[in-house]
Amino acid sequence: QEFTQDASNKDVFTWEGQLTEGTFKMSEEKDFNAPFYRPSSANVTVDASGVSASDMVFTASPDNKWKVTEAGTYQITIDINNKTIKVVKK
């Protein structure tokens, strides 16, 4: 699912939708061999409190993923210039 680019800041993208319990990472292209946006460390969780660490990296490895521990509707905002992620449960 695609993110929406912020009209006033081309480096900020937002997505809102359902997340189930499990893991995710984000890509700029539909190629599993490409680098992904990922948490910069292992065991970063997403739940009603938000994301447990807001920094992210754009890399092919290690294969760290965000772990959703509470299903629900979330809004995810990423800043690809500052390499940050913000998560809000709706």
PEZI-V799063 format. One record per pair of residues at least 24 apart in sequence whose ideal C-beta (glycine too) atoms are under 6 Angstrom apart, sorted by the first residue. I is the first residue (numbers start at 1). J is the second residue. D is the distance in Angstrom with one decimal. If there is no record, write none. Layout:
I_J_D + I_J_D
This chain:
11_79_5.6 + 11_80_5.1 + 11_81_3.9 + 12_79_5.2 + 13_78_5.3 + 14_77_4.7 + 15_76_5.0 + 16_75_4.4 + 18_73_5.7 + 19_68_4.8 + 19_74_5.1 + 20_71_4.9 + 21_68_5.5 + 21_71_5.3 + 22_68_5.8 + 23_65_3.8 + 23_67_5.2 + 24_66_5.5 + 25_65_4.9 + 35_59_5.3 + 35_60_4.9 + 38_64_4.7 + 39_64_5.0 + 39_66_5.6 + 45_69_5.2 + 46_87_5.2 + 48_89_4.6 + 50_87_4.9 + 51_85_5.7 + 51_87_4.2 + 54_84_5.0 + 54_85_5.8 + 56_83_5.2 + 56_85_5.1
